[in-house]
Amino acid sequence: LYFLFYFVFQKVSTTQMTERTAANAIANAKAHAPKASMRSSADHCIATAEECLAEGQFQYAFDWAVRSLGYSTTVFKAREIALFGRPLETDLPVCHD
């Protein structure tokens, strides 16, 4: 019974990568590719991401798009840019008296 509960809970709690999210990540990677320091590597990652997307492997497509963004943006912000098209604000506003 515990195994069944665990299996169902894991299936419900894990998020599934969607085709739309993966496609948006690839589009964001393409938009940032021209400023990549290693353009051929970024393009290779995009091509692999597109192949994965065509095969229905959306998580792999997203991961390859993030790798491409690692070449053209900072590695630390690549996932945020893949998801949102820009880095999220990390600085907290300073309150003055």
C-alpha positions as protocol buffer text, in pm:
chain_id: "A"
residue {
  index: 1
  type: LEU
  ca { x: 0 y: 0 z: 0 }
}
residue {
  index: 2
  type: TYR
  ca { x: 286 y: 239 z: 83 }
}
residue {
  index: 3
  type: PHE
  ca { x: 447 y: 171 z: -255 }
}
residue {
  index: 4
  type: LEU
  ca { x: 123 y: 250 z: -437 }
}
residue {
  index: 5
  type: PHE
  ca { x: 80 y: 576 z: -244 }
}
residue {
  index: 6
  type: TYR
  ca { x: 442 y: 672 z: -310 }
}
residue {
  index: 7
  type: PHE
  ca { x: 411 y: 596 z: -682 }
}
residue {
  index: 8
  type: VAL
  ca { x: 90 y: 798 z: -722 }
}
residue {
  index: 9
  type: PHE
  ca { x: 228 y: 1088 z: -516 }
}
residue {
  index: 10
  type: GLN
  ca { x: 546 y: 1099 z: -722 }
}
residue {
  index: 11
  type: LYS
  ca { x: 350 y: 1103 z: -1047 }
}
residue {
  index: 12
  type: VAL
  ca { x: 128 y: 1386 z: -927 }
}
residue {
  index: 13
  type: SER
  ca { x: 401 y: 1595 z: -768 }
}
residue {
  index: 14
  type: THR
  ca { x: 651 y: 1586 z: -1054 }
}
residue {
  index: 15
  type: THR
  ca { x: 598 y: 1844 z: -1324 }
}
residue {
  index: 16
  type: GLN
  ca { x: 606 y: 1733 z: -1683 }
}
residue {
  index: 17
  type: MET
  ca { x: 783 y: 1941 z: -1943 }
}
residue {
  index: 18
  type: THR
  ca { x: 540 y: 2058 z: -2208 }
}
residue {
  index: 19
  type: GLU
  ca { x: 600 y: 2104 z: -2577 }
}
residue {
  index: 20
  type: ARG
  ca { x: 522 y: 2474 z: -2550 }
}
residue {
  index: 21
  type: THR
  ca { x: 776 y: 2533 z: -2272 }
}
residue {
  index: 22
  type: ALA
  ca { x: 1045 y: 2345 z: -2464 }
}
residue {
  index: 23
  type: ALA
  ca { x: 965 y: 2535 z: -2785 }
}
residue {
  index: 24
  type: ASN
  ca { x: 981 y: 2869 z: -2599 }
}
residue {
  index: 25
  type: ALA
  ca { x: 1318 y: 2773 z: -2453 }
}
residue {
  index: 26
  type: ILE
  ca { x: 1448 y: 2694 z: -2801 }
}
residue {
  index: 27
  type: ALA
  ca { x: 1317 y: 3027 z: -2931 }
}
residue {
  index: 28
  type: ASN
  ca { x: 1491 y: 3208 z: -2645 }
}
residue {
  index: 29
  type: ALA
  ca { x: 1812 y: 3018 z: -2718 }
}
residue {
  index: 30
  type: LYS
  ca { x: 1792 y: 3121 z: -3085 }
}
residue {
  index: 31
  type: ALA
  ca { x: 1738 y: 3483 z: -2988 }
}
residue {
  index: 32
  type: HIS
  ca { x: 2051 y: 3486 z: -2772 }
}
residue {
  index: 33
  type: ALA
  ca { x: 2272 y: 3270 z: -2998 }
}
residue {
  index: 34
  type: PRO
  ca { x: 2428 y: 3558 z: -3196 }
}
residue {
  index: 35
  type: LYS
  ca { x: 2608 y: 3683 z: -2885 }
}
residue {
  index: 36
  type: ALA
  ca { x: 2749 y: 3340 z: -2792 }
}
residue {
  index: 37
  type: SER
  ca { x: 3122 y: 3328 z: -2731 }
}
residue {
  index: 38
  type: MET
  ca { x: 3125 y: 2982 z: -2891 }
}
residue {
  index: 39
  type: ARG
  ca { x: 2857 y: 3023 z: -3157 }
}
residue {
  index: 40
  type: SER
  ca { x: 2906 y: 2684 z: -3320 }
}
residue {
  index: 41
  type: SER
  ca { x: 2855 y: 2509 z: -2986 }
}
residue {
  index: 42
  type: ALA
  ca { x: 2542 y: 2712 z: -2915 }
}
residue {
  index: 43
  type: ASP
  ca { x: 2407 y: 2629 z: -3262 }
}
residue {
  index: 44
  type: HIS
  ca { x: 2483 y: 2259 z: -3212 }
}
residue {
  index: 45
  type: CYS
  ca { x: 2286 y: 2263 z: -2885 }
}
residue {
  index: 46
  type: ILE
  ca { x: 1993 y: 2434 z: -3059 }
}
residue {
  index: 47
  type: ALA
  ca { x: 1997 y: 2177 z: -3341 }
}
residue {
  index: 48
  type: THR
  ca { x: 1997 y: 1894 z: -3089 }
}
residue {
  index: 49
  type: ALA
  ca { x: 1715 y: 2061 z: -2896 }
}
residue {
  index: 50
  type: GLU
  ca { x: 1508 y: 2084 z: -3215 }
}
residue {
  index: 51
  type: GLU
  ca { x: 1569 y: 1715 z: -3287 }
}
residue {
  index: 52
  type: CYS
  ca { x: 1455 y: 1623 z: -2937 }
}
residue {
  index: 53
  type: LEU
  ca { x: 1147 y: 1843 z: -2975 }
}
residue {
  index: 54
  type: ALA
  ca { x: 1058 y: 1672 z: -3304 }
}
residue {
  index: 55
  type: GLU
  ca { x: 1091 y: 1331 z: -3134 }
}
residue {
  index: 56
  type: GLY
  ca { x: 863 y: 1438 z: -2850 }
}
residue {
  index: 57
  type: GLN
  ca { x: 1139 y: 1441 z: -2588 }
}
residue {
  index: 58
  type: PHE
  ca { x: 1046 y: 1777 z: -2442 }
}
residue {
  index: 59
  type: GLN
  ca { x: 1262 y: 1762 z: -2128 }
}
residue {
  index: 60
  type: TYR
  ca { x: 1573 y: 1685 z: -2333 }
}
residue {
  index: 61
  type: ALA
  ca { x: 1481 y: 1963 z: -2577 }
}
residue {
  index: 62
  type: PHE
  ca { x: 1454 y: 2208 z: -2287 }
}
residue {
  index: 63
  type: ASP
  ca { x: 1784 y: 2091 z: -2138 }
}
residue {
  index: 64
  type: TRP
  ca { x: 1967 y: 2136 z: -2469 }
}
residue {
  index: 65
  type: ALA
  ca { x: 1820 y: 2484 z: -2507 }
}
residue {
  index: 66
  type: VAL
  ca { x: 1950 y: 2570 z: -2159 }
}
residue {
  index: 67
  type: ARG
  ca { x: 2294 y: 2441 z: -2259 }
}
residue {
  index: 68
  type: SER
  ca { x: 2287 y: 2667 z: -2564 }
}
residue {
  index: 69
  type: LEU
  ca { x: 2197 y: 2963 z: -2343 }
}
residue {
  index: 70
  type: GLY
  ca { x: 2494 y: 2877 z: -2126 }
}
residue {
  index: 71
  type: TYR
  ca { x: 2717 y: 2969 z: -2419 }
}
residue {
  index: 72
  type: SER
  ca { x: 2542 y: 3297 z: -2497 }
}
residue {
  index: 73
  type: THR
  ca { x: 2444 y: 3416 z: -2149 }
}
residue {
  index: 74
  type: THR
  ca { x: 2573 y: 3341 z: -1805 }
}
residue {
  index: 75
  type: VAL
  ca { x: 2547 y: 2977 z: -1702 }
}
residue {
  index: 76
  type: PHE
  ca { x: 2383 y: 3082 z: -1377 }
}
residue {
  index: 77
  type: LYS
  ca { x: 2094 y: 3260 z: -1553 }
}
residue {
  index: 78
  type: ALA
  ca { x: 2046 y: 3023 z: -1848 }
}
residue {
  index: 79
  type: ARG
  ca { x: 1748 y: 2834 z: -1701 }
}
residue {
  index: 80
  type: GLU
  ca { x: 1566 y: 3156 z: -1610 }
}
residue {
  index: 81
  type: ILE
  ca { x: 1620 y: 3295 z: -1958 }
}
residue {
  index: 82
  type: ALA
  ca { x: 1499 y: 2969 z: -2112 }
}
residue {
  index: 83
  type: LEU
  ca { x: 1178 y: 2986 z: -1909 }
}
residue {
  index: 84
  type: PHE
  ca { x: 1105 y: 3358 z: -1906 }
}
residue {
  index: 85
  type: GLY
  ca { x: 1313 y: 3511 z: -2185 }
}
residue {
  index: 86
  type: ARG
  ca { x: 1507 y: 3723 z: -1938 }
}
residue {
  index: 87
  type: PRO
  ca { x: 1681 y: 3684 z: -1602 }
}
residue {
  index: 88
  type: LEU
  ca { x: 1461 y: 3734 z: -1301 }
}
residue {
  index: 89
  type: GLU
  ca { x: 1522 y: 4022 z: -1065 }
}
residue {
  index: 90
  type: THR
  ca { x: 1743 y: 3904 z: -784 }
}
residue {
  index: 91
  type: ASP
  ca { x: 1828 y: 4235 z: -619 }
}
residue {
  index: 92
  type: LEU
  ca { x: 1595 y: 4338 z: -342 }
}
residue {
  index: 93
  type: PRO
  ca { x: 1490 y: 4703 z: -338 }
}
residue {
  index: 94
  type: VAL
  ca { x: 1662 y: 4915 z: -79 }
}
residue {
  index: 95
  type: CYS
  ca { x: 1429 y: 5093 z: 160 }
}
residue {
  index: 96
  type: HIS
  ca { x: 1540 y: 5436 z: 274 }
}
residue {
  index: 97
  type: ASP
  ca { x: 1414 y: 5623 z: 579 }
}
